[in-house]
Structures are given as structure tokens and as C-alpha cells.
Amino acid sequence: NYVRNTVFEPSNRSISKALPHYPIPIFIITQLAVDLRHQGQGLGRISLKLALENLCEINKKMPAYLVVIDCLNNDVQKFYESFGFQELCEHH
């Protein structure tokens, strides 16, 4: 386990206005992946659902304001956007 210190400037003004001032407690999902041989079977959706359910439980004892996804490419970003996630900032 590790803790990563992430600093970002939200490009979405409506989201950034709703957040408290830095530091903001967040949850980060860095690499939730499905093996290429098993993609297209809904396993990514199921994995994301289980991860978010676990974070909801953790949030009861250790509150956070956001779930930040570290997207590796545009396809991954589109996957998360299909579940309502919004881009906060561009990360290069």
C-alpha cells in the first residue's frame, strides 16, 4: 500500500467551486483493468461497481470528496465517462 500526493487544478469550474480548499481528501483508482482475453464480458463494470461499493464503506470512517481515476488512455477515459465520471483536468 502507498499514498500518493496528487495536486491538480480542476478545469471544471462548477466542480472546483464545490470543493473545499487544498488539501482535499480523495480516493484514487489507478489501475482497474480487465485482461484483453476477458474484455467485453462486463467484468470492468462489475469491478468498478465493487470498487465503488468498497470506497463507500471506507468513506463512512475516512471521508473523501472525490474519486479520482488515473486514466492511461482515451479508451479508458471513455469507459469511466460512460458511468458518469467527469474530467477534472488534463494530465500529461
N, CA, C and O of each residue as an XYZ file, in Angstrom:
368
protein
N       0.834     -1.188      0.000
C       0.000      0.000      0.000
C       0.873      1.244      0.000
O       1.957      1.262      0.584
N       0.383      2.279     -0.663
C       1.125      3.528     -0.682
C       0.144      4.676     -0.768
O      -1.007      4.506     -1.170
N       0.610      5.825     -0.390
C      -0.186      7.045     -0.503
C       0.527      7.948     -1.480
O       1.734      8.167     -1.370
N      -0.201      8.462     -2.416
C       0.379      9.357     -3.406
C      -0.182     10.744     -3.194
O      -1.390     10.903     -3.020
N       0.657     11.730     -3.205
C       0.247     13.109     -3.064
C      -0.045     13.658     -4.450
O       0.880     13.826     -5.245
N      -1.280     13.938     -4.757
C      -1.664     14.395     -6.076
C      -2.163     15.830     -5.991
O      -3.045     16.144     -5.192
N      -1.599     16.685     -6.810
C      -2.040     18.076     -6.882
C      -2.562     18.291     -8.295
O      -1.886     17.963     -9.270
N      -3.753     18.836     -8.401
C      -4.305     19.117     -9.714
C      -5.124     20.386     -9.643
O      -5.605     20.774     -8.578
N      -5.276     21.018    -10.771
C      -6.109     22.204    -10.885
C      -7.338     21.817    -11.698
O      -7.234     21.622    -12.909
N      -8.507     21.699    -11.053
C      -9.705     21.316    -11.803
C     -10.036     22.323    -12.899
O     -10.115     23.523    -12.637
N     -10.229     21.842    -14.117
C     -10.620     22.717    -15.216
C     -12.128     22.921    -15.227
O     -12.615     23.857    -15.861
N     -12.871     22.071    -14.545
C     -14.319     22.185    -14.471
C     -14.665     23.112    -13.304
O     -14.602     22.705    -12.144
N     -15.026     24.344    -13.611
C     -15.258     25.378    -12.584
C     -16.382     25.015    -11.617
O     -16.278     25.297    -10.423
N     -17.458     24.394    -12.112
C     -18.575     24.066    -11.221
C     -18.146     23.043    -10.174
O     -18.601     23.100     -9.031
N     -17.277     22.111    -10.551
C     -16.777     21.124     -9.597
C     -15.814     21.786     -8.631
O     -15.892     21.563     -7.422
N     -14.900     22.604     -9.157
C     -13.891     23.202     -8.291
C     -14.510     24.145     -7.257
O     -13.977     24.268     -6.154
N     -15.617     24.809     -7.581
C     -16.277     25.697     -6.615
C     -16.915     24.913     -5.466
O     -17.061     25.437     -4.362
N     -17.292     23.668     -5.725
C     -17.959     22.851     -4.706
C     -16.975     22.192     -3.743
O     -17.374     21.663     -2.705
N     -15.691     22.227     -4.088
C     -14.686     21.546     -3.269
C     -14.126     22.466     -2.186
O     -14.079     23.683     -2.364
N     -13.705     21.884     -1.070
C     -13.031     22.694     -0.051
C     -11.640     23.083     -0.554
O     -11.190     22.592     -1.589
N     -10.974     23.952      0.172
C      -9.629     24.352     -0.211
C      -8.647     23.213      0.015
O      -8.887     22.323      0.832
N      -7.538     23.250     -0.717
C      -6.480     22.248     -0.623
C      -5.973     22.158      0.798
O      -5.886     23.198      1.451
N      -5.631     20.989      1.331
C      -5.688     19.671      0.688
C      -7.092     19.080      0.728
O      -7.830     19.255      1.697
N      -7.436     18.388     -0.325
C      -8.750     17.768     -0.466
C      -8.587     16.256     -0.302
O      -7.838     15.637     -1.057
N      -9.275     15.655      0.668
C      -9.200     14.196      0.780
C      -9.928     13.536     -0.393
O     -11.098     13.814     -0.653
N      -9.213     12.660     -1.090
C      -9.769     11.983     -2.266
C      -9.417     10.502     -2.227
O      -8.499     10.084     -1.521
N     -10.158      9.725     -2.989
C      -9.808      8.342     -3.272
C      -9.275      8.308     -4.701
O      -9.786      9.012     -5.571
N      -8.249      7.492     -4.949
C      -7.678      7.373     -6.283
C      -7.762      5.913     -6.735
O      -7.323      5.001     -6.035
N      -8.332      5.720     -7.916
C      -8.304      4.415     -8.568
C      -7.273      4.541     -9.677
O      -7.460      5.306    -10.623
N      -6.176      3.786     -9.559
C      -5.102      3.953    -10.529
C      -5.143      2.953    -11.674
O      -4.997      3.350    -12.830
N      -5.333      1.694    -11.397
C      -5.327      0.720    -12.485
C      -6.332     -0.389    -12.220
O      -5.998     -1.433    -11.658
N      -7.543     -0.148    -12.627
C      -8.597     -1.146    -12.589
C      -8.686     -1.670    -14.021
O      -9.132     -0.949    -14.914
N      -8.271     -2.903    -14.248
C      -8.162     -3.395    -15.619
C      -8.709     -4.814    -15.752
O      -8.794     -5.570    -14.785
N      -9.071     -5.139    -16.980
C      -9.523     -6.486    -17.328
C      -8.601     -7.003    -18.432
O      -8.343     -6.304    -19.411
N      -8.117     -8.211    -18.271
C      -7.264     -8.856    -19.269
C      -7.960     -8.805    -20.637
O      -9.169     -9.014    -20.737
N      -7.179     -8.526    -21.680
C      -7.735     -8.423    -23.041
C      -8.569     -9.631    -23.430
O      -9.568     -9.490    -24.136
N      -8.176    -10.819    -22.979
C      -8.906    -12.048    -23.334
C     -10.300    -12.100    -22.718
O     -11.146    -12.877    -23.161
N     -10.545    -11.277    -21.701
C     -11.827    -11.332    -20.996
C     -12.630    -10.035    -21.107
O     -13.651     -9.874    -20.438
N     -12.170     -9.119    -21.946
C     -12.912     -7.871    -22.114
C     -14.198     -8.112    -22.889
O     -14.311     -9.076    -23.646
N     -15.167     -7.220    -22.688
C     -16.447     -7.340    -23.376
C     -17.443     -8.234    -22.667
O     -18.510     -8.522    -23.209
N     -17.111     -8.682    -21.452
C     -17.998     -9.562    -20.692
C     -18.638     -8.851    -19.492
O     -19.315     -9.479    -18.678
N     -18.418     -7.548    -19.396
C     -18.993     -6.790    -18.276
C     -18.162     -6.841    -17.001
O     -18.606     -6.375    -15.952
N     -16.952     -7.407    -17.085
C     -16.119     -7.536    -15.891
C     -15.600     -6.185    -15.398
O     -15.441     -5.988    -14.193
N     -15.337     -5.258    -16.312
C     -14.909     -3.916    -15.920
C     -16.003     -3.201    -15.138
O     -15.735     -2.563    -14.120
N     -17.236     -3.313    -15.621
C     -18.385     -2.711    -14.939
C     -18.544     -3.302    -13.543
O     -18.747     -2.575    -12.571
N     -18.450     -4.619    -13.454
C     -18.587     -5.296    -12.156
C     -17.453     -4.883    -11.212
O     -17.691     -4.609    -10.035
N     -16.228     -4.838    -11.725
C     -15.079     -4.441    -10.902
C     -15.224     -3.013    -10.397
O     -14.942     -2.730     -9.233
N     -15.662     -2.116    -11.270
C     -15.858     -0.719    -10.870
C     -16.943     -0.619     -9.803
O     -16.785      0.104     -8.820
N     -18.039     -1.343     -9.994
C     -19.131     -1.329     -9.011
C     -18.629     -1.802     -7.646
O     -18.917     -1.177     -6.626
N     -17.886     -2.896     -7.629
C     -17.358     -3.417     -6.359
C     -16.363     -2.443     -5.727
O     -16.378     -2.243     -4.512
N     -15.506     -1.840     -6.540
C     -14.538     -0.872     -6.016
C     -15.263      0.317     -5.393
O     -14.888      0.766     -4.309
N     -16.292      0.833     -6.058
C     -17.035      1.980     -5.533
C     -17.824      1.618     -4.277
O     -17.942      2.432     -3.361
N     -18.361      0.402     -4.233
C     -19.049     -0.044     -3.012
C     -18.075     -0.096     -1.841
O     -18.418      0.317     -0.733
N     -16.861     -0.600     -2.075
C     -15.851     -0.634     -1.016
C     -15.463      0.777     -0.581
O     -15.296      1.032      0.612
N     -15.319      1.690     -1.534
C     -14.978      3.066     -1.181
C     -16.099      3.737     -0.391
O     -15.829      4.564      0.480
N     -17.336      3.397     -0.682
C     -18.469      3.937      0.095
C     -18.383      3.491      1.550
O     -18.658      4.273      2.460
N     -18.005      2.251      1.765
C     -17.835      1.751      3.137
C     -16.670      2.451      3.838
O     -16.787      2.863      4.992
N     -15.562      2.579      3.138
C     -14.402      3.267      3.706
C     -14.739      4.724      3.999
O     -14.297      5.281      5.005
N     -15.522      5.337      3.118
C     -15.889      6.747      3.252
C     -16.640      7.025      4.559
O     -16.610      8.149      5.059
N     -17.302      6.027      5.107
C     -18.027      6.208      6.374
C     -17.070      6.511      7.528
O     -17.433      7.220      8.466
N     -15.859      5.979      7.461
C     -14.879      6.182      8.532
C     -13.773      7.154      8.138
O     -13.148      7.766      9.004
N     -13.533      7.298      6.858
C     -12.473      8.162      6.355
C     -13.022      8.935      5.147
O     -12.762      8.566      4.002
N     -13.773      9.998      5.404
C     -14.463     10.706      4.325
C     -13.523     11.323      3.286
O     -12.445     11.824      3.608
N     -13.967     11.267      2.041
C     -13.261     11.898      0.930
C     -14.298     12.616      0.066
O     -15.486     12.297      0.116
N     -13.842     13.578     -0.716
C     -14.747     14.374     -1.540
C     -14.881     13.873     -2.968
O     -15.897     14.114     -3.622
N     -13.868     13.181     -3.452
C     -13.855     12.758     -4.852
C     -13.288     11.356     -4.993
O     -12.541     10.874     -4.141
N     -13.663     10.718     -6.092
C     -12.965      9.526     -6.555
C     -12.261      9.972     -7.832
O     -12.910     10.335     -8.812
N     -10.945      9.942     -7.815
C     -10.140     10.352     -8.966
C      -9.661      9.102     -9.680
O      -9.153      8.168     -9.059
N      -9.830      9.099    -10.989
C      -9.401      7.975    -11.811
C      -8.156      8.405    -12.583
O      -8.139      9.466    -13.208
N      -7.138      7.592    -12.536
C      -5.908      7.824    -13.288
C      -6.038      7.077    -14.610
O      -5.703      5.895    -14.683
N      -6.521      7.751    -15.660
C      -6.760      7.101    -16.950
C      -5.470      7.006    -17.756
O      -4.731      7.982    -17.892
N      -5.215      5.822    -18.283
C      -3.996      5.596    -19.059
C      -4.119      6.054    -20.511
O      -3.120      6.393    -21.145
N      -5.349      6.064    -21.035
C      -5.546      6.472    -22.427
C      -6.989      6.916    -22.630
O      -7.794      6.868    -21.700
N      -7.314      7.344    -23.836
C      -8.652      7.859    -24.137
C      -9.732      6.789    -24.034
O     -10.857      7.088    -23.634
N      -9.409      5.541    -24.388
C     -10.398      4.463    -24.288
C     -10.802      4.243    -22.832
O     -11.980      4.049    -22.533
N      -9.821      4.274    -21.930
C     -10.106      4.111    -20.506
C     -10.942      5.288    -20.017
O     -11.890      5.104    -19.253
N     -10.594      6.495    -20.456
C     -11.357      7.683    -20.060
C     -12.806      7.562    -20.526
O     -13.723      7.879    -19.769
N     -13.024      7.113    -21.747
C     -14.391      6.950    -22.268
C     -15.177      5.920    -21.456
O     -16.376      6.086    -21.228
N     -14.488      4.843    -21.015
C     -15.137      3.833    -20.182
C     -15.688      4.481    -18.914
O     -16.857      4.289    -18.579
N     -14.860      5.245    -18.211
C     -15.305      5.867    -16.966
C     -16.350      6.953    -17.213
O     -17.278      7.109    -16.421
N     -16.207      7.694    -18.294
C     -17.211      8.711    -18.619
C     -18.569      8.073    -18.884
O     -19.599      8.700    -18.636
N     -18.591      6.844    -19.380
C     -19.867      6.165    -19.636
C     -20.616      5.868    -18.331
O     -21.812      5.575    -18.354
N     -19.915      5.944    -17.198
C     -20.531      5.745    -15.887
C     -20.748      7.071    -15.152
O     -21.068      7.080    -13.964
N     -20.571      8.191    -15.866
C     -20.852      9.490    -15.284
C     -19.652     10.228    -14.707
O     -19.802     11.333    -14.187
N     -18.462      9.635    -14.788
C     -17.279     10.352    -14.326
C     -17.013     11.529    -15.256
O     -17.257     11.447    -16.459
N     -16.512     12.620    -14.691
C     -16.227     13.828    -15.457
C     -14.744     14.150    -15.380
O     -14.092     13.910    -14.363
N     -14.223     14.696    -16.471
C     -12.812     15.093    -16.484
C     -12.626     16.327    -15.609
O     -13.330     17.324    -15.768
N     -11.684     16.252    -14.697
C     -11.353     17.392    -13.838
C     -10.234     18.216    -14.433
O     -10.267     19.446    -14.380
N      -9.246     17.553    -14.996
C      -8.099     18.253    -15.563
C      -7.399     17.330    -16.540
O      -7.561     16.111    -16.492
N      -6.618     17.928    -17.427
C      -5.804     17.122    -18.323
C      -4.507     16.813    -17.632
O      -3.883     17.695    -17.043
N      -4.096     15.569    -17.698
C      -2.863     15.148    -17.064
C      -1.949     14.587    -18.148
O      -2.304     13.646    -18.858
N      -0.801     15.166    -18.256
C       0.114     14.745    -19.338
C       1.222     13.906    -18.785
O       2.090     13.458    -19.534
